[in-house]
Amino acid sequence: QSIKHCRDFNDNFIKVYDKIKNSFTSLQNSQKNEIFIQEIIQDIDKTKTQIDELYNTQKDLIQILGPLLTQFELNLARIYVLNPKTKEDAFNKSILWIKEHLEFMELVYGHIKAQENALIKNILPLEEKLKERKLDKWMERVRK
């Protein structure tokens, strides 16, 4: 079931990440910066809400992401306390905010993918033992 959680989360997560990354790339080439920034930040907030919902639904993923989330919040605090004095400072703060979130999203994806791979790798010896002992009914359960 944990493998399914990993796959489901990564499938949704990578779509949102790609959208934010593409928007961020467009942001650097556009004159409508403020509008793009607000759209990107809204997408980021939706993603963070999705991660927060994991606390209630998928505790196995939160165990993996817990230390990463803590470190991320500490890194974000450094940006949050910046006090922009000009419009350019505010823009730069927003860019830093978005970059930090993109890096965080890359780390989250990597952690979940590593967890999925570790689970799959460690299921193979179990399947082999079940085959040896001719416990086919348990094989189906393991595969689910």
GIJO-V904808 format. One record per pair of residues at least 6 apart in sequence whose ideal C-beta (glycine too) atoms are under 6 Angstrom apart, sorted by the first residue. I is the first residue (numbers start at 1). J is the second residue. If there is no record, write none. Layout:
<<I | J> <I | J>>
//
This chain:
<<2 | 60> <2 | 119> <3 | 116> <3 | 119> <5 | 58> <5 | 61> <6 | 112> <6 | 115> <6 | 116> <9 | 112> <10 | 112> <13 | 109> <16 | 47> <17 | 105> <20 | 40> <20 | 43> <23 | 40> <24 | 98> <27 | 36> <30 | 36> <37 | 94> <40 | 98> <44 | 101> <54 | 61> <54 | 62> <55 | 62> <64 | 111> <64 | 115> <68 | 107> <72 | 104> <75 | 100> <76 | 100> <79 | 96> <79 | 97> <82 | 93> <84 | 90> <84 | 93> <127 | 142> <130 | 138> <130 | 139>>
//
